[in-house]
Amino acid sequence: MFANLLHYIPGIRQIHGDTGIEIRAIRFDSRQVQPGDCFVAVRGVGHDGHQFIDKAIENGAVAIVAEEFPAPTTVTVVLVTDSAEALGQLAAAFFGHPSRQMRVVGVTGTNGKTTTTTLLHQLYSALGYKTGLIGTVENRIGSAVLPSTHTTPDAVALQQLLRQMADAGCTEVFIETSSHAIHQRRIAGVTFAGAVFTNLTHDHLDYHKTFAEYRDAKKRLFDTLPDTAFALTNADDKNGRFMLQNTRAKTCTYGLKNPADFKTRIIENGLQGLHLYLDGEQIHARLIGEFNACNLTTVYATARLLGADKMETLAALSNLPGAEGRFEAIQNPAHPGRLGIVDYAHTPDALQQVLETIVKLKKRHSKVITVVGCGGDRDKTKRPVMARTAARLSDQLILTSDNPRTEEPAAILRDMEAGLEPDDLKKTLILENREQAIKTACRLADANDIILVAGKGHEKYQDVMGVKYPFDDKELLQKYMVPL
């Protein structure tokens, strides 16, 4: 009954009509409305759902939830102060509050969300739990893989997915929680057992406008945690403590450099993996790089806060393979001397971390050849910074197209090129065609050189003018890394 669902909606101002009706589904897209549905009018980035209330009623909506009263109508109308918040809470109630039946952990930050959530899913699977994963690369219910279209799904899809996970017997769920999702209230109605902050660097300023707005969006996840939850933050990030200022949750820290509740020291970092001193114990891990030492610490700390056994957790951590397209090594058996690395790094900080790791690990006379682009219809201010970062840490740089979306690739490349100094330009090629750029990098590489292809990672497509064409960085690296 609709009246039972309304009990969970905050900020109800007025109710008009019969609340004793049955609701078939919750919708926020009027085009999807069918007879018996409830339509929630949400103000989005490009469209205002209030403009489509008449269309929703025409399609059979029996109830409307909105911030403004529509034209006179015979359907039930509920006026609220925040329809985006109402949508999440209504969806949670409609699907029976599935997050209350599991332990749900949200992971937020600029970089490391995918690796952290993937490692947590791998870890808990190795420990014998049935676990859910919601993120950029894929969604998982135990070992079953579901496609992912957004880092964090919309409020209705998220609650429906959580319902599926609860019904399948999942005990833990790890969610990549983007700043967009937090700001747009997609996670409203989710009961979190804990939240994790990885780091905060330059990204998404096309959406949030200022770094402070971006930071505050992340912080809201921690502000809304219940006092039964934990809040875990990175002691090595200057914004780490800021995230905890207003939380009611139990607070904990992790880190490699500063004092922290969960501390790690790198003993050895090589192309074969990491040797770590983690929380008083030594472990060997298959992952590479200081940033992965941090990711492993994050995962270990989260597991311990969820009650996992210390030694079982450390033993399982040592065998985890990591996330697809995150510092993933590619070699052609016919020419093993050269190493290709595919990484999703699409922010200046992530690119810098990956390249600094490569520079530390490469042989003395080896070259680092970087292929990188920037996405279209996204934050333009990071483009020159990305190019400058890549040039500073590479022996050869190839600027190329990423996912241009609705922008002209040449215009994006000009924005990147503007960040280069004259000396940088001498070692830079600009090849708009990404496949040609990867092929050229492989042709330029000598024995023992390292080729980094950055920006797309796990993606199997290239988005051009709204069309997603098949494209796989890993596949192309494997193809072109052939004998000289």
N, C-alpha and C positions, 0 to 999 in steps of 0.2 A: 504493500500500500504506500502511496506517495507520502502520506502523512508521517509514516515511520522513517522514511528517508530524510524528510525535512528536519527531523530532530537533530541531525548532525551538521546542518548547514549553519555557519556563523553569519552574523550580521543581517538576519532577515528583518526587513523594514515593514513590509506589508504582504498580506496574502489575500488574493481575490479568487473566489471560485471554490470548487469542490476538491478537497485534498484526500478524499476517500477513494480516488481512482487508482487503478493499477497501471504501472509504467512498464512498457515492453523493453525499452533501451534508453540509454542516455546519449545524446548527440550534441555536438557543438558545430557541426557542418550541416547547414540546412539542406544541402543536396542529398545527404544520407538519411534524412528523416523519413520514417515510414509511419503508418497509422499506429497510434498507441505510444509513440515515443515522447520523451521530454527533451525539449531543446533549450540549451543554455547559451545565451547570447554573450559571447566573450569578445572583448576588444583586443584584436591582434595587432601585429606589426603592420600588415598590409591591408587588413579588412576589419570592420567593426561588425560583429555578429548581430548587433541591434538592427542593422539595415536589412537583415534577412529573416526577421521574425515572421513577417507576412508569408514569406515563401515556406517557412517551416510549418506554419499552420495550414497552409494550402496542401502541403505534403502529408498532413495527418497528425501533427503534433497535438497532444492533448494537454500538455503543460509547458509553460514557458518560465524560465528563470532568467532574470535580467536586472540590470541596474536602472533602467528607465522603463516607465509604463508604456506599453505599446498602444496602438490604436484600439478602440473598443473591440472586445472579442469575447466569445463565449467560453474559451478554454481557460484553464486554471493558470493564474499568473502569480509568481512569487518574486517580489522585489528584494534585492540584496545590495549590500554595500560594495561587494567585490565578487563579480560573477566568475572570475578565474579561480579564486579560492573556493567558491561554492561548487564549481565543476569538479574539482579534485575531491572534495569532501563527499559530494553526492555520488560520484563514481565509486569511492571507497565503500560507502554504505550499500550501494546497489550490488556490489560484488561480495558483500559480507565481510568487509574489513580483513582481507587476506593477510596483510602485513602483520596483523596481531597474532597470527598463527605460526609465524616464523621469526627468525632473528634477521632483520634487514640492516645492512650497513651501506651507507652512502659514502662514496669517495669523490671528493671534489678537489680542484686545483687546475692549473694551466697544463702542466705536463705530468705524465705518470699515471693518469686515471686508468687507462686501458691495461697497462702492464700490471698495476696493482690489483685491479678486480680480476683479471685473468689468472694471476698467480694465486689469489685467494681461492678462486674456484678450483684450480688445479690442486692446491694444497688440501682443501677440504674433501675433494674427491679422493685424494690419496689416503686421507685419514679415515675414509669409509663412510662419509656423509653424502647424502643426496642434496645437491646444492644448485641454486639458481644463479644465473649471470645475466645482467642486462647492461649492454654497452655498445660501443661504436662498431666493433668488428662483427659481433654476433650476440644473439641471446641464446642461453642454454638452460634447459630443464634437465638436470642430471647430465647424461651424455648426449641427449637429443639437442640438435642445433636448429634454431629458428633464425630466419633472416632479421637483420637490424637495418632500419632506415634512418634512425636518429640516435645520437649518443644517449639521450633519455627520451623515451616515448612520450606521446601526449598523455594527459591525465587519465583518459578513459582506457586507452590501450595499455597503459602501465598497470592500472588496477586489474584489468582483464588478464594480463600476463602473470601478475602476482597470484591471481585466483588459480590459474592453471598450475603454477608452481606449488601452491599450498595443496591443491587436490592431488598432485603427483607425489606428495610426501616430502618435498624439500624442507629442510630444517633451517638452512641459512640461504640468504640471497644477497649478492653483492651488486650494487648499482653504481655505474658511472653517473655522477650527478653534475651536469653541466650548469654553468652560470645562467644560460638561457632558461633551462628547466626550472631552476630555483626562482628566477625573476618572474617567469610566466606562471608560477604556481602549479607546474605539472606534478610536483611531488606532494601537493596538498593532499591530506588524507593518508599518507604513508606514515606508519609508526616505525621509527628508526630505533634499533638497538644500539647503534653507534654511528659516528661520522668521522671521516678521516680527511685531513687536509694535506696535500702533497707539496704544493709550492704556488707561487703567484708571480707571473711575468707578463710581458707585453703580449696581449691577444684580445680579440673580440671588441676592440674599441670602435669598430663600425656600428656595433649594436649598443654597447653601454656608454659610449661617448667619452667618458673619463675613466681613468684608472681607479679612482675612488668608487665610482659606481660599480665597476667590475668587481672590486674587492668586497664591497658591501653586499653584493649579490651572493658571493660565496659565503660570507659570514652568516647570512640569514639561515643557512642550513643548521648551523651550530646554535643560533639564537632560539630556534624552535624545537630543539631536542628536549625530550622529557628528562626528569631527574633520575630516571632509571637507566638512562643510556650513558655511553662513554663518548668523549670527544678527544680524538687523537690528532696531534698537530706536529708539524715539522719544526724542531727547535733550531734548525739551521737556516730557516727562511725568516726574513725580517717581519713578515706578516703573520707568522705562525701564532704568536701570542695574541695578536689582535683578534683572531678568530674565536678565541676563548673568552673574551671580555664579558659577554652577557649570557653565556650558556649556563643552564642549570645542571648539565650533565657532569659526570666524573671526568676530570681533565687529566690527560697524560701526554707525554712528549716522546719523540724519537729523534735520533740524529747521528751524524758521523763526526761532527766538529764541535758542537757546543754541548754543555751538560744536558743530559736527557734521561728520562726514566728507562728508555730502551736505547742502548748505545752500541754502535758498531765501529770497529777499526779494521781497515783494509790491511791485510798482511801481504797479499800478492794479488796483482791484477794483470792478467794476461789474456791472450787470444784463446786460451784453453779454459778460461773461467776465472772465478774469484776464490781466494782463500781469505776467510773472514774470521775475526774475533767478535762474535755476536752475543751480547748479553752473558759474557763470561765463558763462552764455549767456542771452540774452533770448528768451522765447517768449510767444506768446499762446495761451490755452486757452479752450475753450468753457464750461468749468465756472465756477461762481460761488462766492465765499466763501472766507474764510481756511482753513476746515477742508478745503476742496477743494484749496487750495494745498498743504496738508500731505499730503493723499491723493496728489496728483500727484508730490510729492517722494518719498513712499514707493514709488510705482510705478517712478519713474525709478531710484531707488537699487537696488531689487530687480532690475530689468532689467540694470543695470550689473554687479551682483554675479553675475548669471547669464551675463555675457559679451557682452551686446548692445552694439552700436556707439553711441557717445555721440550723434553728430549725427543718426543715423537714429532713435534713440529720441526725441530732443527733437522732431524733425519729426513723428513719429507721435503724440506726446502732444498736440500742439496741436489735433488733429482728433477726439479721443476724445469721445463723447457722454455717457459716464458710465452709472450704473446706474439702472434704472427705479425710480421712487418715491423717489429721493434728490434733494431740492431740485429737483424737476421742475416747471417753470413751465407753467401752464395758462392760456390766454386764449381768450375767445370772440371770433371775428373781428367779430361784430356790436357788440361793446363792448370795444375794445382798451385802453381807459384803465385798466381794473382788471386786476390780476394775481393769479392764484391760484397757490399753491405747495403741492405735496404732498410730504411728507417722512415717512420711517419713524421719525423721532425718537421714541423711547419710553423714554428715560432722561432724568433732569434735565440732565445735561451736554450730551447731544445736542440737546435742546430749546433750551437756552440758546445753544448755538453757532448754531443755525439762526436763532433770533430776533435775536440780536445782529447777525448778517449782514444780516437784513432791515432792522433799524433803521438800520444804516449806509448801506444802499442806497436807502432810500425817499426820496421827495421831501419837502421841508421841511414841508408842511402835510398830508401824507398820513397816514392812520391804518393801524395794524396790527391786524387782526382775527384772533384765533387760535381755532381749533376743536381741542380736544384731549380725550382720555380716557385711561384706564389699563386694561390688560388684567386680566381676572379670573384667579384661581388663580395669581397671580404675586406677587412681592415687594410687600407692602402698604406698606412704609415709604417707598417713593418717591412714593406718590400725593400726599400733601400738598406735597411738595417740587416735584413737577411742576406742580401748580396755582399755587403761589407763584411759581415761575420764570416761568410763562406770564403771570401777572398783572403782574408787575414790568416785563415787556418788551412788553406789548400795550396798545393803547388800548381794545380791547374783547375780552373773553374769553367764550367759550362752552364750558362743560364738557359733555361728552357721553359716550355709551357707546363703547367700543372693541371688543374681543372679550371679552365678559363671561364666556364659558365657563360654568362651573357656578355662578358667583356672581350674586347679584341686582345688576343695574346700579345701582339706587338706593343700595345699600350702598357700592359703589365710588365713586360720586359724593359721598357723604357723607364718605368718607375724603379725597377731594381737596379738598372744600370746607373741611375742617378746617384746611387750610394757608393759608387766605386771611384777610387782615386786613380790618377794617371798610371801609376805603377801597377795597380790592380788590373787595369784594362789590358795591359801587356800580356797577362796570363789568362785572359778570359775570352771564351768563345760564346757567341749568342746563336743558338740553334733553336728555333721555335718548335720544330718537330721533335717531340720527346723521344720517340724511338730512335731517330737519327742521333740525338744527343747521347743516348746510352750506347749506341753502336760506336760513336766516335770516341767516347771515354774508354771503351774496351780496346779500341785500336791504338789509343795513345798510351795504354798501360804496358809497362815492361814487367818482367818477372819481379815478384815481391811487392809490386805496387798495390795500393788499396783504392778501390773505386766506391765512393758513397753515392747512392741515388736516394735523394731525400724528398720528403713531402707527401708521398702517397701511401707508402707502407703496404698495408694489407689490401688496399683497394684494387679491384679487378676491372676498373673502368676509367674512362676519361670523360668528364662532363663538358660538352661543348654545345652551347646554345640550347640547353635543355635536353639534349640527347646524350645518353650514356653509352659510349662506344667501348667495346672490350679492350682492356689495356692492363697489363700486369708487369710491373717493374721487375719482379723476381724472374718471371719467365723470359723476359728480354735479356736480362743480365746473363742468365744461364745460356741462352742462345748465342750471344755474341762473345762470351768469354771462351773463345776457341784458340787453338795454337796460333802463334804469330807466323 
